[in-house]
Amino acid sequence: MLNNTVLIWPPLFLLLVSTFIVVASKSHTPIKNPVLSFIIRRHLVFGLLFILSHSIYTIGLEGSVMLLLVSWVIGLAFEYVGVTFGWIFGRYYYTDTSRAFFQKVPRDKPYAWAFIIYICYSVSTYLVEMFNLHANLARILVVPTYAGLLCMSLDLLIDPVATDPSVRAWVWLRRGRYFGIPLTNFIGWFFTGYLTASLFTAYSLLCEGSLVKTELWPYSIIAYISFFCVCLSDAIVLRKYKVITISVAVTFTLLSPITICTFIR
């Protein structure tokens, strides 16, 4: 493992800069600068570079590649099962499958899942460290559950925006109670985060270590908040104020234990 955080700073800087540009670009003025347009299109790439560097620092290259590959495969598999059979999330379909795995799942979705799951897992592990829950049973129960809740809280904001008639990134065949989204979808998000984080935690315990060192917690939370801000900016543009109120309240509630413990310490 590396003994310093120099590897993390460049990807984190690129992620924050691209987040700022993406949020700023939500205005009605189109971005014509080719450099800025390139950065906007590569926002997810910068996020993936960050989690790769972060995981390499904490668990080494071999473990990093293995865990991120697992989250990528689970994300793709669950999306395929969801689109094809209506299991896990509910019945839906993507509107643009011109560049998709198996002509069903857009190519960026598994990568987005890898990013979301990893940062949620990282924040969850820090929560365990803050409360000194070092017993294996506590880690197995708390980390996956908290990671699943963090994943689900993000989708409280993502889905209402992505399924808006002006966006239509995907379409639900059976409308639900939460702004047209079925509750099974949020259960699916929780389960996806829970399952993958459980595998991460098991691997961590087998390695007799933690996948996230305590001193690295700000980086994970910064990445989580930056992604949340991008989703929030989309909701603001679409004027989904009720969605914003609910998602901000839930996310604030979930992150408050970490914030409180940080100030107490």
Buried (B, 14 or more C-beta within 10 A) or exposed (E): EEEEBEBBEEBBEBBBEBBBBBBEBBEEEEBEEEEBBEBBEBBBBBBBBBBBBBBBBBBBEEBBBEBBEBBBBBBBBBBBBBBEEBEBBBBBBBEEBEEBBEEBBBEEBBBBBBBBBBBBBBBBBBBBBBEEBEEEEEBBBBBBBBBBBBBBBBBBBBBBBBBBEEEEBBBBEEEBEBBBBBEBBBBBBBBBBBBBBBBBBBBBBEEEBBBBBEEBBEBBBBBBBBBBEBBBBBBBBBEBEEBBEBBBEBBEEBBEEBEEBEEEE
